[in-house]
Amino acid sequence: MPPEQPPAHFIPFSARHPVALRQRIETYLAHGQTTGETSSHLHDLAYTLGSRRSHLECRAAFAATSVDSLHQQLRQYLSESEAPEQVSAYHPTRRLAFVFSGMGPQWWGMGRELLDCQPVFRERLEAFDTRWHPLAGWSLLEEMRAPEGISRIGTDTQVSMAANIALQIALAALWRHWGIVPDMIVGHSVGEVAAAHVAGGINLDQVVELTHARLQCVEWVQGQGTMAAVGLPQAELLPFLEAYADRVTIAAINSPQSLTIAGDSEAILELAETLKQTGCFCRVLNVDVPFHGLPLRRRHAEFTRIYPEITPSEPTIPYVSSVTGRALDIPLDKTYWLRNFEQTVHFSEAVSCLIDDGCTTFLELGPHPVLKYSITECLRARGMVHHGSLRRFLRI
């Protein structure tokens, strides 16, 4: 594990006009450089600006672990070269999309600080675990509190998947508690389970039933293949797939230039080498389940017997499906969730749908912003913003 980092503080500035915002930051920076601020001052500043000041229309915010880090970001902002994690807004009609990531970002320490210090977050995890523990025979909370080397989160696919879904639901509740609610919602792959719940389409009991059934099906296909990330548009990849028609398929279309393929391990390794020789980016993923691949589709009849019957509700928050790549127009029933498990993820189309519907800010809910590159590529040149809720190894 990397050395422990100091906690990051969220420092917001706001004004009624961009010029006034710059002046306010300049004034603070000049004052801070002459008074010799300390690290304890950073905590006080975050509290004062976040809780004791009005938040006006034009805003800029910075995540800083030290006074020096904050001053550096402020100078960079004033030089008109925005820092990577800095947000600037002057748009009263921005619409927010919550994005629920799939598998990949989980790690053993995810959500631990929030579990200890945020009651709303902890209560949602406890509600999930109360239902989960009797069904699965193991406690999610115990796994999330277990030390590195003992926790199975990040090393066991089934434990990781359940933890990821529960964490996302708890994060959404915490954001809502803080007054941040989405205008629209989308999920990537298994992230749709949490997304559908937060949108009001399925209840928590149904989430737990779906998750448990999905993990049973995962166990059946574990070891039957792998996956790879490919940096090509779909049209350019298809000719390479012709020789592997019954062994490899497109598992996810993540962005216009980013795909994931799935299939039997030998074929994936062979195809990956071929793609690399052409100069194409291709990275074989460290997974032993070919999610959304042909091995899953061949066992559809068996999965149908395992998956529960679901009577969904109409979502109360507009929901975009990554099964279809468009606004939800089919019920979130058993058939939908089998398609979500077996078929290609149309995430790029779903993000485009959100953009067309006016979403300008995308907040990723998960233990690490694993979809940042894909979302950013979809948003490129359209003046829109992506943020992550948590980051690996970064303290709150």
Long-range contacts (C-beta under 8 A, 24 or more apart in sequence): 1-109, 1-148, 1-393, 2-393, 4-395, 5-65, 5-393, 5-394, 5-395, 6-39, 6-65, 6-66, 6-395, 7-65, 7-395, 7-396, 8-63, 8-64, 8-65, 8-394, 8-395, 8-396, 9-42, 9-43, 9-45, 9-46, 9-63, 9-64, 9-65, 10-46, 10-50, 10-61, 10-62, 10-63, 11-42, 11-45, 11-46, 11-49, 11-61, 11-62, 11-63, 11-64, 11-70, 12-49, 12-50, 12-55, 12-59, 12-60, 12-61, 13-49, 13-59, 13-60, 13-61, 14-53, 14-54, 14-55, 14-56, 14-57, 14-58, 14-59, 14-60, 15-56, 15-58, 16-56, 16-57, 16-58, 17-58, 18-58, 18-90, 20-58, 21-58, 21-59, 21-60, 22-78, 25-60, 25-74, 25-77, 25-78, 26-78, 28-74, 29-71, 29-74, 29-75, 29-78, 32-67, 32-71, 33-71, 37-67, 38-67, 39-66, 39-67, 41-67, 42-66, 42-67, 42-70, 57-90, 57-92, 58-88, 58-89, 58-90, 59-87, 59-88, 59-89, 59-90, 60-86, 60-87, 60-88, 60-89, 61-86, 61-87, 62-86, 87-385, 87-387, 91-360, 93-358, 94-360, 94-361, 95-183, 95-184, 95-357, 95-358, 95-359, 95-360, 95-361, 96-180, 96-181, 96-182, 96-183, 96-184, 96-359, 96-361, 96-362, 96-363, 97-182, 97-183, 97-184, 97-185, 97-186, 97-354, 97-359, 97-361, 97-362, 97-363, 98-172, 98-175, 98-182, 98-184, 98-185, 98-186, 98-195, 98-198, 98-363, 98-365, 99-186, 99-187, 99-188, 99-191, 99-362, 99-363, 99-364, 99-365, 99-371, 99-375, 100-168, 100-185, 100-186, 100-187, 100-188, 100-191, 100-192, 100-194, 100-195, 100-198, 100-364, 100-365, 100-366, 101-164, 101-168, 101-188, 101-191, 101-364, 101-365, 101-366, 101-369, 101-370, 101-371, 102-164, 102-187, 102-188, 102-189, 102-190, 102-191, 102-345, 103-157, 103-160, 103-161, 103-164, 103-189, 103-190, 103-287, 103-291, 104-285, 104-370, 105-164, 105-366, 105-367, 105-368, 105-369, 105-370, 105-392, 106-153, 106-154, 106-160, 106-163, 106-164, 106-367, 107-153, 107-154, 107-367, 107-368, 107-392, 107-393, 108-146, 108-147, 108-148, 108-151, 108-153, 108-154, 108-155, 109-148, 109-392, 109-393, 110-144, 110-153, 110-163, 110-167, 110-367, 110-368, 110-390, 110-392, 111-144, 111-167, 111-170, 111-171, 111-367, 111-390, 112-144, 112-145, 113-395, 113-396, 114-170, 114-171, 114-174, 114-396, 115-141, 115-144, 115-145, 117-396, 118-174, 120-170, 120-173, 120-174, 120-177, 121-170, 121-171, 121-173, 121-174, 122-170, 123-173, 124-166, 124-169, 124-170, 124-173, 124-174, 125-166, 125-167, 125-170, 127-204, 128-165, 128-166, 128-169, 128-170, 128-204, 128-207, 128-208, 129-166, 131-204, 131-205, 131-208, 132-162, 132-166, 132-208, 132-211, 132-212, 135-208, 135-209, 135-212, 136-162, 136-212, 136-215, 140-166, 157-218, 157-222, 157-287, 157-288, 157-289, 158-215, 158-218, 158-219, 161-190, 161-211, 161-214, 161-215, 161-218, 162-211, 162-215, 164-190, 164-191, 164-194, 164-366, 164-367, 165-190, 165-191, 165-193, 165-194, 165-207, 165-211, 167-366, 167-367, 168-194, 168-195, 168-198, 168-365, 168-366, 169-194, 169-197, 169-198, 169-204, 169-207, 171-365, 171-366, 171-389, 171-390, 172-198, 172-365, 175-363, 175-365, 175-389, 180-363, 182-317, 182-363, 183-317, 183-318, 183-358, 183-359, 184-317, 184-318, 184-319, 184-320, 184-354, 184-357, 184-359, 185-315, 185-317, 185-318, 185-319, 185-320, 186-319, 186-320, 186-321, 186-322, 186-347, 186-350, 186-351, 186-354, 187-322, 188-252, 188-254, 188-322, 188-345, 188-347, 188-371, 189-252, 189-291, 189-292, 189-322, 189-340, 189-345, 190-214, 190-340, 190-341, 191-366, 192-321, 192-322, 192-323, 192-340, 193-337, 193-340, 194-365, 195-319, 196-312, 196-315, 196-319, 196-332, 198-317, 199-315, 199-316, 199-317, 199-318, 199-319, 200-313, 200-314, 200-315, 200-316, 200-317, 201-312, 201-313, 201-314, 201-315, 201-319, 201-328, 201-332, 202-310, 202-312, 202-313, 202-332, 203-313, 206-308, 206-310, 206-312, 209-308, 209-310, 210-307, 210-308, 210-310, 210-337, 213-306, 213-307, 213-308, 214-307, 214-337, 214-341, 216-306, 217-296, 217-299, 217-302, 217-303, 217-306, 217-307, 217-341, 218-289, 220-299, 220-302, 221-289, 221-290, 221-295, 221-296, 221-299, 222-288, 222-289, 223-288, 223-289, 224-264, 224-289, 224-290, 224-295, 225-262, 225-263, 225-264, 225-265, 225-268, 225-288, 225-289, 225-290, 225-293, 225-295, 226-262, 226-263, 226-265, 226-268, 226-269, 226-284, 226-285, 226-287, 226-288, 226-290, 227-251, 227-260, 227-261, 227-262, 227-268, 227-284, 227-285, 227-287, 227-290, 227-291, 227-293, 228-260, 228-261, 228-268, 228-271, 228-272, 228-282, 228-283, 228-284, 228-285, 229-258, 229-259, 229-260, 229-281, 229-282, 229-283, 229-285, 230-258, 230-259, 230-260, 230-261, 230-275, 230-280, 230-281, 230-282, 231-257, 231-258, 231-280, 231-281, 231-282, 232-257, 232-259, 232-275, 232-280, 232-281, 233-257, 234-259, 237-261, 240-271, 240-274, 240-275, 241-271, 244-271, 246-294, 247-294, 248-293, 248-294, 249-292, 249-293, 249-294, 249-344, 250-344, 251-290, 251-291, 251-292, 251-293, 251-344, 251-345, 252-292, 252-344, 252-345, 252-347, 253-344, 253-345, 253-346, 253-347, 253-348, 253-349, 254-345, 254-347, 254-348, 254-371, 254-374, 255-347, 255-348, 255-351, 255-373, 255-374, 255-375, 255-377, 255-378, 256-348, 256-377, 256-378, 257-377, 258-348, 258-373, 258-374, 258-377, 260-285, 260-292, 260-345, 262-290, 262-291, 262-292, 262-293, 262-294, 263-290, 263-293, 263-294, 263-295, 264-290, 264-295, 292-341, 292-342, 292-343, 292-344, 292-345, 296-341, 296-342, 297-342, 297-343, 300-338, 300-342, 303-338, 303-341, 303-342, 304-334, 304-338, 307-334, 307-337, 307-338, 308-334, 309-333, 309-334, 310-334, 310-337, 312-336, 318-357, 320-350, 320-353, 320-354, 320-357, 321-350, 322-346, 322-347, 322-349, 322-350, 325-349, 325-350, 325-352, 325-353, 326-350, 326-353, 327-353, 327-357, 347-371, 347-374, 348-374, 348-378, 351-375, 351-378, 351-379, 352-378, 355-379, 355-382, 355-384, 359-384, 360-384, 360-385, 361-385, 361-386, 361-387, 362-386, 362-387, 363-387, 363-388, 363-389, 364-388, 364-389, 365-389, 366-390, 367-392, 368-392
